[in-house]
Amino acid sequence: MKKNISLYIHIPFCKSKCNYCDFLSFDNKASVMKEYVQALISEIKSYSEVTKEYMVKSIFIGGGTPSILSCADIESIFEALKLYYNIDNNAEITIEANPGTLNEDKIGRVLDSGVNRISLGLQSCNDNLLKRLGRIHTFDEFLLNYDLLRKYKFSNINVDMMFALPNQKMTDLEYDLKSIIDLRPEHISYYSLIIEEGTNFSKMYKDNKLNLPDEDDERAMYWLIDNLLQKSGYKHYEISNFALGGKECYHNKVYWIEKEYIGMGLGASSFFEGFRYKNISNMNEYIKSNGEREKIKESIQKIDKKTAIEEYMFLGLRLLDGIDELDFYNRWGHEIDYYYKSVIKELVKDNLITNNGYRLKLTRKGIDVSNYALAMFLFD
């Protein structure tokens, strides 16, 4: 029986860089797109040598803005994936897209390539806030793309949203939620704005040019999102993610429950056969490597048992269903109390987690201080 694997493919190109974005992506790089895709396809081929005994259960084409690529380049990537890998007939295959980069031809050809899930970056339904974020589209342009996807019978659409934005009021958030709920996408990701070093927003924040909601307002926004989406039939299954029945993102859960995945492309990360590593982040070096996977690996780390347990707890508790204590025992050969009895006792006492002897979960209060609560599971 073949082992399961997931694949992440990184496309580091955008029309323009958003003010909040610290992802590995570039604008004005059209001149190297073809060369990059060729190097990427070579890397895809090179990994086929070590994945013959694996079945691909999910593929995620992320970025950047993958939908900025030409139809021919997108098709070439999928042709290589189909040629070199065993892909499950029911595999979840996602591509990220931004409004303004899709048209009927591209949607039809993406669908024909095997994509069955689209992740659309919207962030807000307020055009003024979109402009503030540095987005290249309006809400109306998003709606045109969304309607096109439905026309082509896409039945698994994620919409990426953000809250705690500069100058965002609770009424703005309520409008966003009503607008998205009315559309009924199968999945909604809702992330709080984080000011990352090196971004345009970071400089503006240091210059006191960003009017951000305070901590109390941010938490009120978060629980409004939780309340309205759950009332509308969305399951809150991970701290920042909501889904209609059966539409949880399999690929993202692979990360959260410590399953194996291979990342290909510039700066992509992998967890494969007991090692974590990432690819180089220099575009010229990546292209020159022509996809030779051993040349482009860096930050290679053998994951020992201690680190694996830490990551299992830290990531698994982001899921609202929490940690299955039987699964913990089956993985590590000890009950969870063997490693964390005093930590669990303290967090239960502080009402940050619940423990019924079968599952360990963050409480509402624990979600509010999740960084603190999760850090408690790191060994000294």
Helices and strands as residue ranges (DSSP letters): E 3-11, G 30-32, H 33-47, G 48-50, E 54-63, G 66-68, H 71-84, E 87-97, H 104-112, E 117-123, H 127-133, H 139-151, E 157-163, H 170-183, E 187-192, H 200-206, H 215-231, E 235-238, E 241-243, H 250-256, E 261-264, E 269-272, E 275-279, H 283-289, H 293-296, E 297-302, H 305-316, E 323-324, H 325-332, H 337-349, E 353-355, E 359-362, H 364-368, H 370-375
